[in-house]
């Protein structure tokens, strides 16, 4: 398990469904709005994600990657809370999305789960996880 000092030194990491087209588009969206390159990324299906989750004491095995996870400061955030915390790292007006955290989490997560349940039907699915371009390789774990 990671110590509090080690957790503070780990950059914030977005863990996403690597075969989900919506998730991959969203990762590109976030990268474009993170000009300081503060956020790192890994597919939930990767060994890098499993290792990171184990290091912060979170179960690494997910039966179905139906939630984005955000690891920050040694904590793991899921679903709408993860998305809103990630928005807080984005440049410009996108940061303001973080104020939606005042909406009760069960209500936010209800909307999140509905979108997650339909994402493959609406946006499709790839047969393998995303491979970052050479220019973005340093932003991805693994």
trRosetta pair geometry for C-beta under 8 A, 3 or more apart (Angstrom, degrees):
i j d omega theta_ij theta_ji phi_ij phi_ji
1 55 6.8 128 -138 -173 33 42
1 56 7.3 72 -151 -135 75 16
1 57 5.0 26 -122 -60 112 100
2 6 4.4 -130 -167 92 92 120
2 7 4.7 119 123 -63 125 83
2 10 7.1 -29 -155 -21 158 137
2 55 4.8 55 -40 159 106 91
2 56 5.6 -21 23 -88 121 60
2 57 7.9 -118 26 -16 79 87
2 74 5.7 -149 90 -117 122 102
3 6 4.7 93 51 9 77 102
3 7 6.9 -140 92 -8 38 88
4 7 5.6 -53 -143 36 31 114
4 8 6.5 33 157 -22 63 104
4 74 6.5 -78 -120 -17 50 164
5 8 5.9 -54 -152 32 30 111
5 9 6.8 20 153 -14 62 109
6 9 5.9 -65 -153 38 34 107
6 10 6.7 39 151 -30 68 101
6 74 7.8 95 87 -83 73 112
7 10 5.9 -49 -151 21 35 113
7 56 6.7 96 -112 -111 111 98
7 73 5.8 55 144 176 105 39
7 74 2.7 -2 -156 -60 147 111
7 75 7.9 76 -178 -18 134 57
8 73 6.2 19 -98 -131 58 71
8 74 7.3 -29 -45 -21 52 108
10 13 7.3 -46 154 -19 106 111
10 52 7.9 142 -171 -142 144 102
10 71 7.3 -41 123 129 130 112
10 74 7.3 114 40 -64 124 63
11 38 6.5 -170 -161 176 112 58
11 39 7.1 168 151 -126 111 23
11 40 5.1 101 92 -11 121 113
12 38 6.5 30 39 140 107 93
12 39 5.4 -47 90 -112 99 71
12 40 7.1 163 89 25 46 77
12 70 6.7 1 -175 -177 102 93
12 71 6.8 169 -154 87 53 57
12 72 4.3 4 -115 -100 98 95
12 73 7.9 -6 -87 -18 85 67
12 86 7.9 169 149 -106 132 67
12 89 6.4 -145 73 -78 155 156
13 39 7.2 135 -108 -168 26 71
13 40 4.6 -32 -106 76 79 97
13 41 6.9 167 -161 -85 71 20
13 42 6.2 4 -179 9 118 104
13 52 6.1 -73 80 -171 162 160
13 70 7.3 166 83 -155 49 48
13 71 4.5 -1 55 54 98 105
13 72 7.7 -171 26 -64 58 60
13 141 6.6 12 -137 -26 131 133
14 27 6.8 167 109 -115 138 89
14 30 6.7 77 -41 109 170 165
14 39 5.7 29 -14 178 108 121
14 40 7.3 -178 22 88 71 44
14 41 4.9 -19 66 -107 96 75
14 42 7.7 161 84 27 53 58
14 68 6.7 -20 -168 -174 89 110
14 69 7.8 147 -163 82 42 52
14 70 5.8 -15 -106 -106 61 78
14 82 7.8 119 -131 171 76 110
14 86 5.9 59 -96 -110 116 130
15 41 7.8 155 -85 -159 33 53
15 42 5.5 -20 -109 73 75 87
15 43 7.5 53 -160 159 67 11
15 44 5.1 90 163 -82 99 75
15 49 4.9 108 -133 -134 119 117
15 52 7.4 -167 -72 78 126 135
15 53 7.5 33 -75 -59 167 106
15 68 6.8 152 80 -167 59 57
15 69 4.1 -8 59 61 115 98
15 70 7.3 -157 21 -73 78 30
15 71 6.8 57 -17 -13 111 101
16 20 7.3 -115 161 51 93 115
16 23 4.4 161 173 180 114 118
16 24 7.6 155 126 -70 136 45
16 26 7.2 -173 -134 77 147 111
16 27 5.7 -138 32 -65 165 115
16 41 6.9 -20 13 -159 111 100
16 42 7.9 153 26 82 69 39
16 43 6.4 -58 75 -117 68 49
16 44 6.4 -127 91 -24 17 93
16 65 7.8 88 160 163 32 128
16 68 5.2 -7 -102 -118 75 90
17 20 3.9 52 98 -1 118 122
17 23 4.5 164 58 -17 84 167
17 43 7.2 23 179 -155 17 81
17 44 5.7 -22 -88 23 47 123
17 45 7.6 61 -148 -23 52 99
17 65 4.1 154 -98 113 89 120
17 66 7.5 37 -65 -87 134 23
17 68 7.6 -90 -7 -79 80 65
17 119 8.0 116 60 102 149 150
18 23 7.3 -89 -72 103 17 133
18 24 7.4 65 -156 -74 41 97
18 43 2.7 9 -58 -134 127 129
18 44 6.6 -154 -13 33 88 66
18 45 5.1 -98 30 29 122 110
18 46 6.9 96 -40 -34 149 95
18 65 7.8 30 11 85 69 167
18 128 7.8 -40 130 151 110 47
18 129 3.1 3 144 -132 137 96
18 130 5.2 -132 -158 12 84 82
19 43 7.9 75 -23 -154 62 129
19 45 7.1 44 -17 -12 100 147
19 125 5.3 31 143 -170 98 89
19 126 5.0 -140 -154 61 68 75
19 127 7.1 -40 -139 172 115 2
19 128 6.8 -154 -100 127 96 6
19 129 6.0 -69 -57 -83 71 55
20 23 3.7 69 82 10 113 114
20 24 6.5 174 89 -12 59 82
20 65 7.7 -134 -20 100 122 111
20 119 5.6 13 -156 133 121 131
20 120 6.8 -90 -121 -78 84 74
20 123 7.1 56 177 89 77 123
20 125 6.2 -33 -103 -112 46 77
20 126 8.0 -86 -11 17 9 84
21 24 5.7 -55 -145 37 32 110
21 25 6.3 32 157 -18 66 105
21 119 7.9 -179 54 163 73 92
21 123 4.2 -156 80 144 108 100
21 124 4.5 38 -4 74 144 85
21 125 6.5 -119 -15 -81 91 26
21 126 6.5 121 -67 -30 80 89
22 25 5.9 -58 -150 38 30 109
22 26 6.2 30 152 -21 65 109
22 115 8.0 -161 156 163 162 102
22 119 4.6 -103 25 -158 142 108
22 122 7.1 40 -59 86 128 104
22 123 4.0 131 -50 42 90 168
23 26 5.6 -56 -148 37 30 113
23 27 6.5 36 152 -23 64 101
23 68 7.0 170 -129 -80 105 101
23 119 7.3 55 -32 171 87 149
24 27 5.6 -46 -148 30 34 114
24 28 6.7 35 151 -16 62 101
24 126 7.5 36 -21 -3 151 131
24 130 5.0 155 -117 -73 115 134
25 28 5.7 -53 -155 36 35 113
25 29 6.4 41 146 -23 66 104
25 123 7.4 -117 9 -162 131 139
26 29 5.2 -48 -149 33 36 119
26 30 6.4 36 152 -18 66 102
26 68 7.9 -89 106 -79 145 145
27 30 5.8 -53 -148 37 32 110
27 31 6.3 35 152 -22 65 105
27 41 5.8 82 -150 -138 120 150
27 130 7.2 -169 59 51 153 173
28 31 5.6 -52 -145 34 31 114
28 32 6.4 32 156 -19 64 106
29 32 6.0 -60 -155 35 26 110
29 33 6.7 1 155 1 62 113
30 33 6.0 -75 -150 50 31 98
30 34 5.9 24 156 -20 71 118
30 39 6.5 -55 150 76 118 158
30 86 6.2 -41 -125 165 135 121
30 90 6.4 -104 -140 -89 68 113
31 34 5.8 -66 -139 39 28 108
31 39 7.8 -125 -93 75 57 114
31 41 7.7 -46 -71 -30 105 142
31 136 6.7 -9 -150 -127 151 128
31 139 6.6 71 -120 156 113 167
33 90 4.1 18 129 -158 121 104
33 91 5.1 -151 -175 37 72 83
33 92 6.7 -90 -148 30 105 108
33 94 5.5 19 -179 27 152 159
34 37 6.1 98 130 -91 99 28
34 38 5.9 -122 -168 37 109 80
34 39 5.1 -74 -140 23 162 108
34 89 6.3 14 -110 132 105 101
34 90 6.2 -72 -67 -111 73 61
34 91 6.9 177 -88 -14 26 94
35 91 5.6 25 5 -40 103 149
37 138 7.8 21 -177 102 141 108
37 139 6.2 -112 -153 -95 101 104
38 89 5.7 -137 83 -168 129 119
39 86 7.1 55 -111 -143 148 89
39 89 5.7 110 -54 126 113 150
39 139 7.4 36 97 -162 67 103
40 139 5.9 -172 -127 -176 55 55
40 140 7.0 144 -173 -105 79 19
40 141 5.8 72 156 -43 122 93
41 132 7.8 130 77 -72 123 131
41 139 5.8 29 19 138 101 91
41 140 5.1 -41 75 -103 88 71
41 141 7.1 -158 86 6 36 80
42 46 5.2 -113 178 56 98 137
42 48 4.6 -130 -136 97 140 114
42 49 4.4 179 121 -66 122 87
42 52 6.8 144 40 7 156 143
42 140 6.3 124 -85 -164 58 74
42 141 4.1 -32 -72 49 120 108
42 142 5.9 126 -127 -26 105 113
43 46 4.5 106 66 -22 86 105
43 49 6.4 -105 89 -26 43 136
43 129 4.3 -19 -91 -150 174 132
43 130 6.4 165 -69 37 119 87
43 142 8.0 -16 30 -18 85 158
44 49 5.2 -160 -132 152 31 167
44 62 6.1 -38 173 41 124 143
44 65 3.9 143 82 -123 150 134
44 69 7.0 107 -98 15 107 112
45 49 7.2 69 41 37 21 139
45 65 6.5 -86 -51 -32 80 146
45 129 5.6 -151 63 -70 123 130
46 49 4.7 103 63 2 85 98
46 50 7.1 -147 102 -1 50 85
46 129 6.7 142 -60 -179 93 173
46 141 7.2 148 109 92 145 93
46 142 5.0 -63 177 -88 140 148
47 50 5.4 -52 -148 39 40 114
47 51 6.1 43 153 -22 70 105
47 142 6.7 121 61 -125 77 103
48 51 5.8 -54 -146 37 29 111
48 52 6.3 29 154 -19 64 107
48 141 3.8 168 163 125 142 105
48 142 3.5 -107 -25 -72 138 85
49 52 5.8 -55 -146 37 30 110
49 53 6.2 28 157 -17 65 108
49 60 7.5 138 119 -154 72 88
49 69 8.0 113 -161 58 112 128
49 141 7.2 135 -59 79 58 130
49 142 7.9 -17 -21 -63 69 118
50 53 5.9 -57 -147 38 28 109
50 54 6.3 29 155 -18 64 107
50 60 3.9 69 -153 -177 75 126
50 61 7.4 34 -125 -66 108 54
51 54 5.8 -55 -148 37 29 111
51 55 6.3 32 153 -24 64 108
51 60 7.5 54 -42 -120 21 139
52 55 5.6 -56 -150 32 30 114
52 56 6.8 7 159 -2 64 106
52 71 6.0 -148 154 7 120 171
52 141 6.7 20 -44 152 132 172
53 56 6.4 -70 -151 45 31 95
53 58 4.3 -86 -169 78 86 104
53 59 6.9 -27 151 91 125 27
53 60 4.3 148 82 -100 121 69
53 69 7.5 18 -92 126 111 162
53 71 7.5 -134 -87 -77 60 135
53 76 6.8 49 -128 -94 82 144
54 57 7.7 43 -176 -71 33 21
54 58 7.4 -98 -68 59 23 62
54 60 4.8 -17 -51 -52 88 125
56 71 6.1 -179 -7 -145 161 119
56 74 5.3 173 -132 -160 106 58
56 75 7.2 -168 -180 -79 134 11
56 76 6.0 141 106 -42 137 101
58 69 7.9 144 142 -162 161 146
58 76 4.5 43 -74 -13 152 158
59 62 7.5 126 110 -69 98 62
62 65 5.4 85 102 -85 137 62
62 66 8.0 -159 165 17 122 68
62 67 7.9 -135 -152 42 144 92
66 113 7.6 40 150 -132 120 71
66 116 4.8 91 -178 162 86 131
66 117 7.5 28 -153 -74 124 56
67 78 4.9 15 156 -166 144 96
67 79 4.9 -57 -139 -66 116 70
67 82 7.2 116 165 18 95 144
67 112 7.6 49 -121 148 87 124
67 116 6.7 -15 -79 -115 55 157
68 78 7.6 150 80 -154 51 49
68 79 7.2 125 49 -96 73 21
68 82 4.9 -165 103 107 92 139
68 83 6.2 91 64 -65 136 81
68 86 7.6 -43 137 -20 138 147
69 76 5.7 -17 -170 -167 113 98
69 77 6.9 145 -162 74 57 49
69 78 5.7 -23 -105 -98 73 68
69 82 5.8 -128 -143 -108 21 152
70 76 7.4 144 73 -158 44 49
70 77 4.4 -19 61 60 97 104
70 78 7.9 -164 21 -69 75 25
70 81 7.8 -136 38 112 120 74
70 82 3.8 158 -1 -148 106 88
70 83 7.9 -168 -31 -44 132 27
70 85 5.2 173 102 79 157 123
70 86 5.5 -141 -100 -55 141 95
71 74 7.8 8 -176 -115 88 9
71 75 7.2 171 -149 83 54 39
71 76 5.4 -20 -97 -99 76 70
71 77 7.8 -171 -75 19 29 73
72 75 6.1 -25 70 60 65 86
72 77 6.9 -5 24 0 104 115
72 85 6.4 -144 11 157 150 136
77 81 4.6 -123 -172 115 108 103
77 82 4.2 159 112 -82 95 69
77 85 5.3 78 70 13 168 148
78 81 6.4 44 62 52 46 104
78 82 5.5 -20 -147 -28 9 118
79 82 6.1 120 49 17 24 102
79 83 7.3 -50 145 -4 38 101
79 108 7.5 132 130 119 108 94
79 109 4.8 43 136 -120 152 91
79 112 4.5 113 -173 119 98 157
79 113 7.1 -17 -133 -55 131 76
79 116 7.8 -75 -122 -34 90 144
80 83 5.5 -53 -147 37 38 113
80 84 6.2 34 157 -17 70 106
80 100 7.9 -99 174 119 113 117
80 105 6.7 175 69 -145 118 68
80 108 3.6 -166 115 145 168 112
80 109 5.2 -125 6 -73 114 57
80 111 7.1 69 -80 66 132 95
80 112 4.4 -136 -53 -46 90 138
81 84 5.9 -56 -145 40 30 108
81 85 6.3 29 156 -17 65 108
81 101 7.2 69 -122 -121 71 97
81 105 6.3 -2 -55 -124 108 113
81 108 7.5 108 -49 103 62 141
82 85 5.9 -59 -147 38 28 108
82 86 6.3 29 154 -20 65 107
83 86 5.7 -56 -150 36 29 112
83 87 6.4 35 150 -24 64 104
83 97 7.9 -73 137 138 90 131
83 112 7.2 -170 1 -110 137 123
84 87 5.4 -46 -148 31 35 117
84 88 6.8 45 150 -25 61 98
84 97 6.2 -143 -126 128 69 90
84 98 5.2 114 177 -123 86 53
84 100 5.7 -136 -109 69 124 96
84 101 5.0 147 149 -67 155 90
84 108 7.7 -27 -32 -168 130 153
85 88 5.5 -45 -159 24 37 119
85 89 7.5 32 147 -15 60 100
85 98 7.2 77 -95 -121 29 102
86 89 5.9 -59 -165 32 41 109
86 90 7.0 46 142 -33 68 101
87 90 5.5 -47 -153 17 43 118
87 94 5.6 -132 -157 155 85 86
87 95 6.3 148 148 -122 77 29
87 96 8.0 -73 153 59 119 34
87 97 3.8 -77 176 73 157 118
87 98 5.2 -169 92 -56 104 75
88 95 5.7 62 -133 -147 39 78
88 97 7.9 -120 -52 72 57 81
88 98 4.0 68 -74 -83 92 142
89 95 7.9 168 30 -104 13 88
90 94 3.9 -47 105 99 131 129
90 95 5.9 -161 70 -64 74 64
90 97 8.0 25 45 30 127 118
91 94 6.8 51 71 39 40 112
91 95 7.4 -33 -162 -37 9 103
92 95 7.0 167 83 -2 36 91
93 96 5.4 -28 -176 9 66 120
94 97 5.9 -22 -177 -2 56 114
95 98 5.9 -27 175 2 58 116
96 99 5.9 -23 -178 4 63 113
97 100 5.7 -26 180 4 61 117
98 101 6.0 -9 173 -15 60 113
99 102 6.3 -13 169 -1 66 109
100 103 5.3 -19 -179 9 72 115
100 108 6.9 122 145 -107 105 126
103 107 5.7 -104 163 82 100 119
103 108 5.2 118 102 -58 113 102
104 107 4.8 80 73 10 90 106
104 108 7.0 -167 94 -6 43 89
105 108 5.5 -57 -140 41 36 111
105 109 5.7 31 163 -17 71 110
106 109 5.8 -57 -139 42 27 108
106 110 6.4 39 155 -31 61 102
107 110 5.6 -45 -150 23 31 117
107 111 7.1 27 153 -11 60 100
108 111 6.1 -60 -162 38 34 107
108 112 6.2 33 145 -19 68 110
109 112 5.0 -51 -140 40 40 117
109 113 5.9 42 159 -22 71 103
110 113 6.0 -52 -144 35 25 108
110 114 6.6 29 153 -21 59 106
111 114 5.7 -55 -150 33 31 114
111 115 6.6 27 155 -14 65 105
112 115 6.0 -61 -154 38 30 107
112 116 6.1 28 152 -18 67 111
113 116 5.4 -54 -141 41 33 114
113 117 6.1 38 157 -26 66 105
114 117 5.9 -52 -148 31 27 112
114 118 6.8 1 159 2 59 112
115 118 6.3 -79 -153 49 29 96
115 119 6.2 54 152 -63 69 92
116 119 5.7 -25 -142 -15 32 119
118 121 5.2 -64 -165 48 68 112
118 122 5.3 55 141 -18 94 113
119 122 6.0 -65 -139 45 27 103
119 123 5.6 -29 -178 31 68 114
120 123 7.1 -73 -117 59 17 74
120 124 6.7 12 -164 -162 54 10
120 125 4.7 -1 -136 -45 100 114
126 129 7.7 142 88 -87 120 14
126 130 7.6 103 52 -66 153 65
128 131 7.9 14 118 -33 113 98
132 136 4.2 -119 -176 94 115 105
132 137 5.3 162 98 -86 120 48
132 139 6.8 -176 -144 61 157 94
132 140 4.6 -172 -16 -10 146 143
133 136 5.0 75 54 19 80 100
133 137 7.3 -106 96 -40 41 76
134 137 5.5 -19 -149 -21 36 120
136 139 5.0 -50 -174 31 76 119
136 140 6.6 60 136 -17 89 104
137 140 6.2 -73 -157 38 36 102
